[in-house]
Amino acid sequence: MKTQLVDGVQVHRGSANVFADLGLADAEKLKIKTGLVIEIRKAMKKRGLTQQEAAKRMGITQPKVSDMMRGDFTNLSERKLMDCLTRLGYDIEIKVRPTKAEVGHLKLALA
């Protein structure tokens, strides 16, 4: 993180992952799940779905939709969130390719 002084206050420039900046375990997984939940919320709003209607369409319970809307999606896997998005009319593509680095990375690109 880059640190600079602005008006007498130390300011730390974060990375592209706030969860990693906070030192949370599974930061990359949290970033991906958060991105998926944001898209689910957008899809529900765009379609004017109630939580009950969205739950039925996504194949989960209304309480799980309620939890998701409040930011608690720990009980849903990335796979289940992707399934919810496809049931809401989204296509999901996963690309796998070799990297030049010794260790690759996982990236979520939202349109």
MOPAC internal coordinates of N, CA, C and O (Angstrom, degrees):
PM7 1SCF
backbone

  N    0.0000 0     0.00 0     0.00 0    0    0    0
  C    1.4382 1     0.00 0     0.00 0    1    0    0
  C    1.5213 1   109.63 1     0.00 0    2    1    0
  O    1.2310 1   120.99 1   -43.55 1    3    2    1
  N    1.2975 1   115.70 1   136.45 1    3    2    1
  C    1.4554 1   121.17 1   177.59 1    5    3    2
  C    1.5320 1   108.86 1   -88.57 1    6    5    3
  O    1.2310 1   121.07 1   -46.12 1    7    6    5
  N    1.3302 1   115.56 1   133.88 1    7    6    5
  C    1.4588 1   121.18 1  -179.72 1    9    7    6
  C    1.5182 1   109.44 1  -116.32 1   10    9    7
  O    1.2310 1   121.22 1   -41.97 1   11   10    9
  N    1.3340 1   115.27 1   138.03 1   11   10    9
  C    1.4584 1   119.62 1   175.21 1   13   11   10
  C    1.5236 1   108.52 1  -143.29 1   14   13   11
  O    1.2310 1   120.85 1   -16.33 1   15   14   13
  N    1.3341 1   115.98 1   163.67 1   15   14   13
  C    1.4489 1   122.09 1   179.82 1   17   15   14
  C    1.5251 1   108.73 1  -100.88 1   18   17   15
  O    1.2310 1   120.13 1   -57.51 1   19   18   17
  N    1.3248 1   117.36 1   122.49 1   19   18   17
  C    1.4597 1   122.51 1   178.85 1   21   19   18
  C    1.5202 1   107.81 1  -124.83 1   22   21   19
  O    1.2310 1   120.93 1   -64.13 1   23   22   21
  N    1.3267 1   115.84 1   115.87 1   23   22   21
  C    1.4699 1   121.46 1  -179.01 1   25   23   22
  C    1.5215 1   112.27 1    50.07 1   26   25   23
  O    1.2310 1   120.76 1  -138.25 1   27   26   25
  N    1.3264 1   116.15 1    41.75 1   27   26   25
  C    1.4533 1   121.39 1   177.85 1   29   27   26
  C    1.5194 1   115.15 1    79.26 1   30   29   27
  O    1.2310 1   120.41 1  -173.46 1   31   30   29
  N    1.3158 1   116.83 1     6.54 1   31   30   29
  C    1.4653 1   121.32 1  -179.15 1   33   31   30
  C    1.5178 1   108.99 1  -116.15 1   34   33   31
  O    1.2310 1   120.55 1   -48.79 1   35   34   33
  N    1.3402 1   116.56 1   131.21 1   35   34   33
  C    1.4659 1   119.90 1   176.27 1   37   35   34
  C    1.5200 1   109.27 1   -73.11 1   38   37   35
  O    1.2310 1   121.14 1   -55.03 1   39   38   37
  N    1.3387 1   115.43 1   124.97 1   39   38   37
  C    1.4526 1   121.65 1  -179.82 1   41   39   38
  C    1.5202 1   108.29 1  -116.78 1   42   41   39
  O    1.2310 1   120.79 1   -50.72 1   43   42   41
  N    1.3229 1   116.09 1   129.28 1   43   42   41
  C    1.4543 1   121.80 1   179.65 1   45   43   42
  C    1.5272 1   108.48 1  -107.44 1   46   45   43
  O    1.2310 1   121.16 1   -57.61 1   47   46   45
  N    1.3136 1   115.40 1   122.39 1   47   46   45
  C    1.4643 1   119.65 1   176.07 1   49   47   46
  C    1.5162 1   107.76 1   -80.01 1   50   49   47
  O    1.2310 1   121.14 1   -54.87 1   51   50   49
  N    1.3130 1   115.43 1   125.13 1   51   50   49
  C    1.4489 1   120.84 1  -178.28 1   53   51   50
  C    1.5145 1   112.32 1   -82.52 1   54   53   51
  O    1.2310 1   121.64 1    -5.80 1   55   54   53
  N    1.2987 1   114.46 1   174.20 1   55   54   53
  C    1.4540 1   121.15 1   175.41 1   57   55   54
  C    1.5225 1   108.54 1   -87.95 1   58   57   55
  O    1.2310 1   120.18 1    11.14 1   59   58   57
  N    1.3018 1   117.25 1  -168.86 1   59   58   57
  C    1.4599 1   121.14 1   177.22 1   61   59   58
  C    1.5295 1   111.19 1   -81.44 1   62   61   59
  O    1.2310 1   119.98 1  -179.34 1   63   62   61
  N    1.3305 1   117.63 1     0.66 1   63   62   61
  C    1.4537 1   121.00 1  -178.88 1   65   63   62
  C    1.5294 1   110.01 1  -129.70 1   66   65   63
  O    1.2310 1   120.92 1   -78.61 1   67   66   65
  N    1.3164 1   115.85 1   101.39 1   67   66   65
  C    1.4613 1   121.16 1  -178.49 1   69   67   66
  C    1.5272 1   111.44 1   -61.18 1   70   69   67
  O    1.2310 1   120.25 1   148.51 1   71   70   69
  N    1.3289 1   117.12 1   -31.49 1   71   70   69
  C    1.4626 1   120.13 1  -179.80 1   73   71   70
  C    1.5297 1   110.88 1   -66.61 1   74   73   71
  O    1.2310 1   120.50 1   141.51 1   75   74   73
  N    1.3305 1   116.64 1   -38.49 1   75   74   73
  C    1.4719 1   120.61 1   176.32 1   77   75   74
  C    1.5252 1   109.64 1   -67.70 1   78   77   75
  O    1.2310 1   120.52 1   139.69 1   79   78   77
  N    1.3381 1   116.61 1   -40.31 1   79   78   77
  C    1.4643 1   120.66 1   179.07 1   81   79   78
  C    1.5314 1   111.25 1   -60.39 1   82   81   79
  O    1.2310 1   120.85 1   147.98 1   83   82   81
  N    1.3239 1   115.98 1   -32.02 1   83   82   81
  C    1.4648 1   120.99 1   179.14 1   85   83   82
  C    1.5225 1   112.33 1   -83.95 1   86   85   83
  O    1.2310 1   120.72 1   175.54 1   87   86   85
  N    1.3310 1   116.23 1    -4.46 1   87   86   85
  C    1.4573 1   120.83 1   178.19 1   89   87   86
  C    1.5200 1   114.28 1    75.95 1   90   89   87
  O    1.2310 1   120.36 1  -156.17 1   91   90   89
  N    1.3278 1   116.92 1    23.83 1   91   90   89
  C    1.4631 1   120.22 1  -179.03 1   93   91   90
  C    1.5191 1   111.96 1   -78.52 1   94   93   91
  O    1.2310 1   121.33 1   -36.42 1   95   94   93
  N    1.3124 1   115.07 1   143.58 1   95   94   93
  C    1.4664 1   120.15 1   174.80 1   97   95   94
  C    1.5221 1   108.27 1   -67.16 1   98   97   95
  O    1.2310 1   120.24 1   -29.75 1   99   98   97
  N    1.3155 1   117.14 1   150.25 1   99   98   97
  C    1.4688 1   122.20 1   179.74 1  101   99   98
  C    1.5244 1   112.38 1    57.70 1  102  101   99
  O    1.2310 1   120.07 1  -141.84 1  103  102  101
  N    1.3283 1   117.47 1    38.16 1  103  102  101
  C    1.4612 1   122.24 1  -176.96 1  105  103  102
  C    1.5238 1   111.81 1   -59.36 1  106  105  103
  O    1.2310 1   120.01 1   138.73 1  107  106  105
  N    1.3146 1   117.59 1   -41.27 1  107  106  105
  C    1.4677 1   120.12 1  -178.59 1  109  107  106
  C    1.5278 1   110.62 1   -66.34 1  110  109  107
  O    1.2310 1   120.59 1   139.26 1  111  110  109
  N    1.3186 1   116.48 1   -40.74 1  111  110  109
  C    1.4686 1   120.95 1   178.13 1  113  111  110
  C    1.5305 1   110.20 1   -63.24 1  114  113  111
  O    1.2310 1   120.11 1   137.81 1  115  114  113
  N    1.3175 1   117.40 1   -42.19 1  115  114  113
  C    1.4674 1   121.32 1   178.69 1  117  115  114
  C    1.5183 1   111.56 1   -63.33 1  118  117  115
  O    1.2310 1   120.40 1   140.11 1  119  118  117
  N    1.3164 1   116.85 1   -39.89 1  119  118  117
  C    1.4654 1   120.99 1   179.36 1  121  119  118
  C    1.5280 1   110.10 1   -62.74 1  122  121  119
  O    1.2310 1   120.52 1   135.64 1  123  122  121
  N    1.3140 1   116.62 1   -44.36 1  123  122  121
  C    1.4625 1   120.90 1  -179.20 1  125  123  122
  C    1.5247 1   110.51 1   -66.63 1  126  125  123
  O    1.2310 1   120.12 1   133.70 1  127  126  125
  N    1.3171 1   117.38 1   -46.30 1  127  126  125
  C    1.4618 1   120.50 1  -179.50 1  129  127  126
  C    1.5298 1   110.45 1   -62.32 1  130  129  127
  O    1.2310 1   120.28 1   140.28 1  131  130  129
  N    1.3265 1   117.08 1   -39.72 1  131  130  129
  C    1.4633 1   120.78 1   178.75 1  133  131  130
  C    1.5300 1   110.72 1   -62.38 1  134  133  131
  O    1.2310 1   120.55 1   136.78 1  135  134  133
  N    1.3264 1   116.56 1   -43.22 1  135  134  133
  C    1.4638 1   120.29 1   177.80 1  137  135  134
  C    1.5227 1   112.04 1   -60.99 1  138  137  135
  O    1.2310 1   120.39 1   139.11 1  139  138  137
  N    1.3154 1   116.86 1   -40.89 1  139  138  137
  C    1.4612 1   121.07 1   178.65 1  141  139  138
  C    1.5288 1   111.01 1   -65.97 1  142  141  139
  O    1.2310 1   120.34 1   137.32 1  143  142  141
  N    1.3291 1   116.96 1   -42.68 1  143  142  141
  C    1.4658 1   120.64 1   179.69 1  145  143  142
  C    1.5316 1   110.39 1   -64.90 1  146  145  143
  O    1.2310 1   119.89 1   141.01 1  147  146  145
  N    1.3067 1   117.81 1   -38.99 1  147  146  145
  C    1.4702 1   120.72 1   177.17 1  149  147  146
  C    1.5197 1   109.98 1   -59.36 1  150  149  147
  O    1.2310 1   120.13 1   136.93 1  151  150  149
  N    1.3141 1   117.36 1   -43.07 1  151  150  149
  C    1.4710 1   120.67 1   178.94 1  153  151  150
  C    1.5237 1   111.07 1   -66.69 1  154  153  151
  O    1.2310 1   119.82 1   143.10 1  155  154  153
  N    1.3139 1   117.95 1   -36.90 1  155  154  153
  C    1.4672 1   121.26 1   176.95 1  157  155  154
  C    1.5228 1   109.79 1   -62.67 1  158  157  155
  O    1.2310 1   120.56 1   134.75 1  159  158  157
  N    1.3212 1   116.54 1   -45.25 1  159  158  157
  C    1.4707 1   120.45 1   178.59 1  161  159  158
  C    1.5252 1   110.96 1   -60.63 1  162  161  159
  O    1.2310 1   120.24 1   137.00 1  163  162  161
  N    1.3404 1   117.15 1   -43.00 1  163  162  161
  C    1.4649 1   121.09 1   178.20 1  165  163  162
  C    1.5277 1   110.76 1   -61.43 1  166  165  163
  O    1.2310 1   120.59 1   136.54 1  167  166  165
  N    1.3341 1   116.48 1   -43.46 1  167  166  165
  C    1.4639 1   120.96 1  -179.27 1  169  167  166
  C    1.5232 1   110.75 1   -63.80 1  170  169  167
  O    1.2310 1   120.13 1   137.95 1  171  170  169
  N    1.3294 1   117.35 1   -42.05 1  171  170  169
  C    1.4592 1   120.50 1   178.85 1  173  171  170
  C    1.5194 1   111.09 1   -62.57 1  174  173  171
  O    1.2310 1   121.09 1   135.87 1  175  174  173
  N    1.3296 1   115.53 1   -44.13 1  175  174  173
  C    1.4671 1   120.05 1  -179.38 1  177  175  174
  C    1.5285 1   110.56 1   -65.35 1  178  177  175
  O    1.2310 1   120.51 1   134.73 1  179  178  177
  N    1.3271 1   116.62 1   -45.27 1  179  178  177
  C    1.4638 1   121.75 1  -179.11 1  181  179  178
  C    1.5317 1   111.12 1   -59.58 1  182  181  179
  O    1.2310 1   120.64 1   142.72 1  183  182  181
  N    1.3272 1   116.39 1   -37.28 1  183  182  181
  C    1.4622 1   121.07 1  -177.73 1  185  183  182
  C    1.5263 1   112.45 1   -91.65 1  186  185  183
  O    1.2310 1   120.60 1   176.59 1  187  186  185
  N    1.3264 1   116.45 1    -3.41 1  187  186  185
  C    1.4623 1   120.63 1   179.21 1  189  187  186
  C    1.5217 1   113.16 1    64.50 1  190  189  187
  O    1.2310 1   120.47 1  -144.91 1  191  190  189
  N    1.3161 1   116.72 1    35.09 1  191  190  189
  C    1.4645 1   121.46 1  -177.08 1  193  191  190
  C    1.5257 1   111.86 1   -85.29 1  194  193  191
  O    1.2310 1   121.04 1   -42.91 1  195  194  193
  N    1.3155 1   115.63 1   137.09 1  195  194  193
  C    1.4616 1   119.68 1   169.51 1  197  195  194
  C    1.5273 1   107.36 1   -75.56 1  198  197  195
  O    1.2310 1   120.69 1   -11.65 1  199  198  197
  N    1.3189 1   116.29 1   168.35 1  199  198  197
  C    1.4571 1   119.17 1   177.07 1  201  199  198
  C    1.5241 1   110.66 1   -61.35 1  202  201  199
  O    1.2310 1   120.16 1   141.46 1  203  202  201
  N    1.3021 1   117.30 1   -38.54 1  203  202  201
  C    1.4651 1   121.10 1  -179.79 1  205  203  202
  C    1.5318 1   110.36 1   -65.29 1  206  205  203
  O    1.2310 1   120.25 1   135.26 1  207  206  205
  N    1.3415 1   117.13 1   -44.74 1  207  206  205
  C    1.4665 1   121.06 1   178.95 1  209  207  206
  C    1.5258 1   110.97 1   -64.26 1  210  209  207
  O    1.2310 1   120.98 1   137.18 1  211  210  209
  N    1.3306 1   115.73 1   -42.82 1  211  210  209
  C    1.4630 1   120.54 1   179.81 1  213  211  210
  C    1.5257 1   110.65 1   -64.42 1  214  213  211
  O    1.2310 1   120.73 1   138.14 1  215  214  213
  N    1.3288 1   116.21 1   -41.86 1  215  214  213
  C    1.4704 1   120.73 1   179.70 1  217  215  214
  C    1.5228 1   110.53 1   -58.99 1  218  217  215
  O    1.2310 1   120.83 1   133.61 1  219  218  217
  N    1.3130 1   116.01 1   -46.39 1  219  218  217
  C    1.4680 1   120.34 1  -179.27 1  221  219  218
  C    1.5277 1   110.20 1   -62.10 1  222  221  219
  O    1.2310 1   120.75 1   135.35 1  223  222  221
  N    1.3132 1   116.17 1   -44.65 1  223  222  221
  C    1.4640 1   120.78 1  -178.74 1  225  223  222
  C    1.5329 1   111.92 1   -66.44 1  226  225  223
  O    1.2310 1   120.49 1   142.23 1  227  226  225
  N    1.3426 1   116.66 1   -37.77 1  227  226  225
  C    1.4590 1   120.78 1  -177.30 1  229  227  226
  C    1.5279 1   113.09 1   -84.92 1  230  229  227
  O    1.2310 1   120.10 1   168.15 1  231  230  229
  N    1.3215 1   117.41 1   -11.85 1  231  230  229
  C    1.4608 1   120.41 1   179.49 1  233  231  230
  C    1.5145 1   113.68 1    77.40 1  234  233  231
  O    1.2310 1   120.70 1  -149.80 1  235  234  233
  N    1.3367 1   116.26 1    30.20 1  235  234  233
  C    1.4655 1   120.91 1   175.86 1  237  235  234
  C    1.5299 1   107.62 1  -129.76 1  238  237  235
  O    1.2310 1   120.58 1    -6.78 1  239  238  237
  N    1.3118 1   116.50 1   173.22 1  239  238  237
  C    1.4609 1   120.01 1  -179.44 1  241  239  238
  C    1.5266 1   111.30 1   -81.85 1  242  241  239
  O    1.2310 1   120.81 1   -22.96 1  243  242  241
  N    1.3188 1   116.06 1   157.04 1  243  242  241
  C    1.4668 1   120.08 1   176.96 1  245  243  242
  C    1.5296 1   111.77 1   -62.01 1  246  245  243
  O    1.2310 1   118.95 1   141.06 1  247  246  245
  N    1.3410 1   119.61 1   -38.94 1  247  246  245
  C    1.4629 1   118.23 1   176.63 1  249  247  246
  C    1.5432 1   112.73 1   -59.92 1  250  249  247
  O    1.2310 1   120.17 1   145.17 1  251  250  249
  N    1.3333 1   117.28 1   -34.83 1  251  250  249
  C    1.4731 1   119.11 1   177.29 1  253  251  250
  C    1.5259 1   110.73 1   -68.12 1  254  253  251
  O    1.2310 1   120.07 1   143.85 1  255  254  253
  N    1.3382 1   117.46 1   -36.15 1  255  254  253
  C    1.4731 1   120.60 1   175.88 1  257  255  254
  C    1.5267 1   108.59 1   -65.08 1  258  257  255
  O    1.2310 1   120.49 1   136.51 1  259  258  257
  N    1.3238 1   116.67 1   -43.49 1  259  258  257
  C    1.4645 1   120.97 1   178.53 1  261  259  258
  C    1.5266 1   110.89 1   -59.23 1  262  261  259
  O    1.2310 1   120.68 1   133.93 1  263  262  261
  N    1.3344 1   116.31 1   -46.07 1  263  262  261
  C    1.4693 1   120.34 1   177.35 1  265  263  262
  C    1.5253 1   110.15 1   -57.88 1  266  265  263
  O    1.2310 1   120.92 1   134.54 1  267  266  265
  N    1.3342 1   115.85 1   -45.46 1  267  266  265
  C    1.4609 1   121.12 1  -178.49 1  269  267  266
  C    1.5320 1   110.92 1   -60.62 1  270  269  267
  O    1.2310 1   120.30 1   137.64 1  271  270  269
  N    1.3211 1   117.03 1   -42.36 1  271  270  269
  C    1.4598 1   121.42 1  -178.83 1  273  271  270
  C    1.5306 1   111.81 1   -66.72 1  274  273  271
  O    1.2310 1   120.88 1   155.35 1  275  274  273
  N    1.3333 1   115.92 1   -24.65 1  275  274  273
  C    1.4673 1   121.08 1   177.86 1  277  275  274
  C    1.5243 1   112.47 1   -91.97 1  278  277  275
  O    1.2310 1   120.55 1  -176.74 1  279  278  277
  N    1.3448 1   116.56 1     3.26 1  279  278  277
  C    1.4610 1   120.03 1   176.70 1  281  279  278
  C    1.5123 1   114.84 1    92.97 1  282  281  279
  O    1.2310 1   120.01 1  -174.96 1  283  282  281
  N    1.3262 1   117.58 1     5.04 1  283  282  281
  C    1.4647 1   120.12 1   177.46 1  285  283  282
  C    1.5210 1   108.48 1  -103.92 1  286  285  283
  O    1.2310 1   121.44 1   -81.46 1  287  286  285
  N    1.3197 1   114.85 1    98.54 1  287  286  285
  C    1.4689 1   119.37 1   179.59 1  289  287  286
  C    1.5231 1   110.53 1  -123.44 1  290  289  287
  O    1.2310 1   120.97 1  -155.31 1  291  290  289
  N    1.3169 1   115.74 1    24.69 1  291  290  289
  C    1.4639 1   120.84 1  -179.92 1  293  291  290
  C    1.5230 1   111.67 1   -66.14 1  294  293  291
  O    1.2310 1   120.68 1   155.80 1  295  294  293
  N    1.3333 1   116.30 1   -24.20 1  295  294  293
  C    1.4654 1   119.86 1  -178.33 1  297  295  294
  C    1.5303 1   112.34 1   -86.13 1  298  297  295
  O    1.2310 1   119.88 1  -175.15 1  299  298  297
  N    1.3387 1   117.83 1     4.85 1  299  298  297
  C    1.4639 1   122.11 1   179.77 1  301  299  298
  C    1.5250 1   109.72 1  -122.41 1  302  301  299
  O    1.2310 1   120.81 1   -49.91 1  303  302  301
  N    1.3172 1   116.06 1   130.09 1  303  302  301
  C    1.4707 1   120.79 1   179.60 1  305  303  302
  C    1.5317 1   110.21 1   -77.82 1  306  305  303
  O    1.2310 1   120.96 1   -14.36 1  307  306  305
  N    1.3276 1   115.78 1   165.64 1  307  306  305
  C    1.4701 1   119.66 1   174.96 1  309  307  306
  C    1.5213 1   109.75 1   -59.05 1  310  309  307
  O    1.2310 1   120.91 1   139.66 1  311  310  309
  N    1.3255 1   115.87 1   -40.34 1  311  310  309
  C    1.4707 1   120.30 1  -179.55 1  313  311  310
  C    1.5197 1   111.33 1   -61.40 1  314  313  311
  O    1.2310 1   120.22 1   136.89 1  315  314  313
  N    1.3303 1   117.18 1   -43.11 1  315  314  313
  C    1.4641 1   120.69 1   179.89 1  317  315  314
  C    1.5279 1   110.42 1   -66.65 1  318  317  315
  O    1.2310 1   119.83 1   140.74 1  319  318  317
  N    1.3300 1   117.93 1   -39.26 1  319  318  317
  C    1.4648 1   120.76 1   178.31 1  321  319  318
  C    1.5285 1   110.52 1   -64.16 1  322  321  319
  O    1.2310 1   120.40 1   141.41 1  323  322  321
  N    1.3394 1   116.84 1   -38.59 1  323  322  321
  C    1.4652 1   119.81 1   176.39 1  325  323  322
  C    1.5259 1   110.46 1   -65.22 1  326  325  323
  O    1.2310 1   120.74 1   140.28 1  327  326  325
  N    1.3270 1   116.19 1   -39.72 1  327  326  325
  C    1.4564 1   120.39 1   177.03 1  329  327  326
  C    1.5300 1   110.46 1   -61.58 1  330  329  327
  O    1.2310 1   120.29 1   138.26 1  331  330  329
  N    1.3229 1   117.05 1   -41.74 1  331  330  329
  C    1.4703 1   121.08 1   177.25 1  333  331  330
  C    1.5272 1   110.46 1   -58.92 1  334  333  331
  O    1.2310 1   120.43 1   135.98 1  335  334  333
  N    1.3160 1   116.78 1   -44.02 1  335  334  333
  C    1.4714 1   120.39 1   179.73 1  337  335  334
  C    1.5265 1   112.20 1   -63.82 1  338  337  335
  O    1.2310 1   120.11 1   138.67 1  339  338  337
  N    1.3176 1   117.40 1   -41.33 1  339  338  337
  C    1.4667 1   118.68 1   179.27 1  341  339  338
  C    1.5215 1   110.24 1   -65.27 1  342  341  339
  O    1.2310 1   120.07 1   144.20 1  343  342  341
  N    1.3174 1   117.47 1   -35.80 1  343  342  341
  C    1.4641 1   120.98 1   177.81 1  345  343  342
  C    1.5270 1   111.92 1   -69.93 1  346  345  343
  O    1.2310 1   120.66 1   161.04 1  347  346  345
  N    1.3372 1   116.34 1   -18.96 1  347  346  345
  C    1.4667 1   121.17 1   176.30 1  349  347  346
  C    1.5337 1   111.77 1   -94.52 1  350  349  347
  O    1.2310 1   120.67 1  -172.41 1  351  350  349
  N    1.3389 1   116.33 1     7.59 1  351  350  349
  C    1.4622 1   119.98 1   174.40 1  353  351  350
  C    1.5142 1   115.77 1    95.75 1  354  353  351
  O    1.2310 1   119.98 1  -157.43 1  355  354  353
  N    1.3148 1   117.65 1    22.57 1  355  354  353
  C    1.4618 1   121.47 1   178.26 1  357  355  354
  C    1.5226 1   110.19 1  -104.07 1  358  357  355
  O    1.2310 1   120.53 1   -32.96 1  359  358  357
  N    1.3199 1   116.58 1   147.04 1  359  358  357
  C    1.4574 1   122.41 1   169.16 1  361  359  358
  C    1.5213 1   107.24 1   -96.20 1  362  361  359
  O    1.2310 1   120.65 1   -36.72 1  363  362  361
  N    1.3163 1   116.36 1   143.28 1  363  362  361
  C    1.4638 1   121.51 1   177.21 1  365  363  362
  C    1.5148 1   107.71 1  -126.88 1  366  365  363
  O    1.2310 1   120.85 1   -51.10 1  367  366  365
  N    1.3215 1   115.98 1   128.90 1  367  366  365
  C    1.4580 1   121.90 1   177.40 1  369  367  366
  C    1.5156 1   108.72 1  -116.92 1  370  369  367
  O    1.2310 1   120.58 1   -42.16 1  371  370  369
  N    1.3097 1   116.49 1   137.84 1  371  370  369
  C    1.4611 1   121.67 1   175.70 1  373  371  370
  C    1.5191 1   106.96 1  -120.40 1  374  373  371
  O    1.2310 1   120.59 1   -57.36 1  375  374  373
  N    1.3292 1   116.47 1   122.64 1  375  374  373
  C    1.4618 1   121.52 1   178.94 1  377  375  374
  C    1.5221 1   109.09 1  -106.22 1  378  377  375
  O    1.2310 1   120.84 1   -44.20 1  379  378  377
  N    1.2934 1   116.01 1   135.80 1  379  378  377
  C    1.4584 1   121.08 1   175.09 1  381  379  378
  C    1.5188 1   107.00 1  -124.17 1  382  381  379
  O    1.2310 1   120.69 1   -53.87 1  383  382  381
  N    1.3333 1   116.29 1   126.13 1  383  382  381
  C    1.4634 1   120.17 1   179.77 1  385  383  382
  C    1.5173 1   109.12 1  -149.24 1  386  385  383
  O    1.2310 1   120.94 1   -25.98 1  387  386  385
  N    1.3317 1   115.82 1   154.02 1  387  386  385
  C    1.4654 1   118.91 1   178.20 1  389  387  386
  C    1.5320 1   110.84 1   -65.44 1  390  389  387
  O    1.2310 1   121.08 1   -28.09 1  391  390  389
  N    1.3124 1   115.54 1   151.91 1  391  390  389
  C    1.4598 1   121.02 1   176.78 1  393  391  390
  C    1.5238 1   109.66 1  -116.55 1  394  393  391
  O    1.2310 1   120.89 1   -22.59 1  395  394  393
  N    1.3182 1   115.89 1   157.41 1  395  394  393
  C    1.4619 1   119.75 1   177.33 1  397  395  394
  C    1.5254 1   111.05 1   -79.13 1  398  397  395
  O    1.2310 1   120.78 1   158.18 1  399  398  397
  N    1.3289 1   116.11 1   -21.82 1  399  398  397
  C    1.4635 1   120.62 1   179.49 1  401  399  398
  C    1.5269 1   109.93 1   -77.74 1  402  401  399
  O    1.2310 1   121.18 1   -16.36 1  403  402  401
  N    1.3127 1   115.35 1   163.64 1  403  402  401
  C    1.4623 1   119.93 1   179.30 1  405  403  402
  C    1.5304 1   111.39 1   -67.34 1  406  405  403
  O    1.2310 1   121.28 1   143.71 1  407  406  405
  N    1.3294 1   115.15 1   -36.29 1  407  406  405
  C    1.4613 1   121.09 1   179.42 1  409  407  406
  C    1.5229 1   108.28 1  -123.09 1  410  409  407
  O    1.2310 1   120.24 1   -47.79 1  411  410  409
  N    1.3257 1   117.15 1   132.21 1  411  410  409
  C    1.4576 1   122.05 1   179.77 1  413  411  410
  C    1.5057 1   111.45 1   -82.19 1  414  413  411
  O    1.2310 1   120.50 1     4.15 1  415  414  413
  N    1.3351 1   116.65 1  -175.85 1  415  414  413
  C    1.4483 1   120.59 1   177.97 1  417  415  414
  C    1.5256 1   109.99 1  -140.72 1  418  417  415
  O    1.2310 1   121.40 1   -16.37 1  419  418  417
  N    1.2898 1   114.93 1   163.63 1  419  418  417
  C    1.4618 1   123.31 1   179.75 1  421  419  418
  C    1.5163 1   107.88 1  -105.23 1  422  421  419
  O    1.2310 1   120.51 1   -47.05 1  423  422  421
  N    1.3298 1   116.62 1   132.95 1  423  422  421
  C    1.4567 1   120.59 1  -175.78 1  425  423  422
  C    1.5198 1   109.45 1  -134.88 1  426  425  423
  O    1.2310 1   120.18 1   -45.34 1  427  426  425
  N    1.3126 1   117.25 1   134.66 1  427  426  425
  C    1.4528 1   122.49 1   176.77 1  429  427  426
  C    1.5165 1   107.50 1  -109.87 1  430  429  427
  O    1.2310 1   120.14 1   -59.06 1  431  430  429
  N    1.3098 1   117.34 1   120.94 1  431  430  429
  C    1.4673 1   122.12 1   179.05 1  433  431  430
  C    1.5213 1   107.88 1  -112.84 1  434  433  431
  O    1.2310 1   120.34 1   -61.31 1  435  434  433
  N    1.3125 1   116.95 1   118.69 1  435  434  433
  C    1.4533 1   121.79 1   179.84 1  437  435  434
  C    1.5234 1   109.46 1  -105.27 1  438  437  435
  O    1.2310 1   120.98 1   -43.83 1  439  438  437
  N    1.3093 1   115.72 1   136.17 1  439  438  437
  C    1.4684 1   120.23 1  -179.07 1  441  439  438
  C    1.4903 1   111.91 1   -84.63 1  442  441  439
  O    1.2310 1   120.10 1   180.00 1  443  442  441

